[in-house]
Amino acid sequence: MFPRLKKLFLLSLSITGILQASAQEFYKSTEYGVQLGGSTYFGDLNPNYGMKYIRPAGGVFFRYHFNPYISARAAINYTKVGYDDQYSSNEFQKQRNLNFRSDIVEAVAMAEFNFFWFETGNPQHRFTPYLTGGIGAFYYDPYTIYNGRRYSLKPLGTEGQNTAEFADRKYNNVSICFPVGVGIKYWLRPGMNFGFEIVNRFTLTDYIDDVSNTYVGKERFVIDPMRPNVASQLQDRSIAVDGQQLGRAGKQRGDNATKDQYLMAQFTLSFQFKTYKCPSHLKGMIWEP
């Protein structure tokens, strides 16, 4: 009698699993989405992680799900970063009186590690927090407004980059970044996923803000003392105290012990399309554990 009951019990479980599998819709491992939020910068003009200059950040991405716990993502983002010494309560920064703005375009590749099983269309696996990290490259070009005109700072060599003595301070407009952050995912309806993430970009440059090292002295920029050029004005915009500005040769202008960073906090909306092919992680399974 007991062997028959056991067989009936296993048969009922199998039928239930088959019915569940036939009712469930499967979705492709590929996912396409957009992301929108805000960004800020941390560096020599914002060493204390202030939030007084936040600008929109948006982009598009492609995600591939290896399994319900691990995904890979490629994304392209655009944002603008900047800061101003006048936002600071530090007296040195206020006297230094520097500011900058820069457009940033980045391309990044990241891995995502879900804390829970996540599968769009499956009510039992609808939500998960996740960790993300990766590598990317970004373009930047710091500039400032002076006397109503916009000046790109890199060609001016504000820290002596155009002289033979300080040529090692030259920097490129393209650098490497390492995005690291956290997020959450939630499917709104089968095939439509929503999320929010905060990802900081650690970079290999200290010149997103065009500030890193020491002043080299105004005399290296002035050709005609009666007609100072723009480079000589922008390398030292400090407010004179007792008739003395900061920009003396060798005096610290920035902090070259740390690299610049920028952070993006973005909402994501993405789509997976239906497929009749059973995902590889479900093959051989009658029902999910």
C-alpha positions, 0 to 999 in steps of 0.5 A: 500500500505504501509504495502505491501512495508514494508513487501517487504522491510523486506523480501529483508533484510531477503533474503540478510541476509540469503545469507550473512550467507550462503556465510560466512564460520564459524571457530572454537572457538579454535586457535593454534599458535606459537610466536617469538620475543625477551626479556629483563630483568629489576631488580637490574642490570638493574634498568633503563630499559636498552635494551643492552641485548636482546635475542630471545623468542619463544613459542606455545599457545592455544587460545579460543574465548568466543566471538568476544571481549573476549578470553583466552590463554594458552602459553609456552615460552622459553627465556634467560635473563641477564645483566652486571653492565658494561652496566650501566653509574652508577659509583656504578654499574660499581664498583660492577661489577656483571653480570648474565645469566639465561634460563627462561621457563614459562607457562602462562594463560592470558585473552585478551580483544579486543577493536573491534569485531574480527572475522577471515574470516569476512572482516568487523571485520579484525583488533583489538588492545587488552589488555591482563593480567594473571598469570603464573609460570616460572623456572630460574637458574642464573649463571655467567662465572668466569675464563672461567667456568660457575657457577650456583649462587644459590648453592653458596649462594652469599648473605649468604643464606647458613648460619643460620643467612641469611637463610631467603634469600633463593629462589626457582628456580620456581616463579610466574609471572603476565603478563600484556601487549597490542597487535594487531590482524589481520587476513591475510586470513580466519583462519590465524591470525597474531599479535604482542604484548608487555607483561611485566612479574611482578614477585614475586622474586627478585633473577632472577639476584641473587642480592637483599640485602646486602653484608654479608662479605667475612669472611663468605665464606672464610675457608682458607684465602690462598685459597679463594673459588669460593663463596667468589669470586663471592659474591663480584666481585667489582673493588677495589678503593684505595685498598678497595672493596665494599663487606663489611658486611651490605653494600647494594648489591642490591635493595630489595624494588622492584621485578625483571621483564622480558618483551617479545615482540613477533609476533604471527601466529595462525590458526583456522579451519573451522566448519559447526556449527554457532558460538554461538554469531551469532545464531539468527542473520540474519545479523551482526549489 
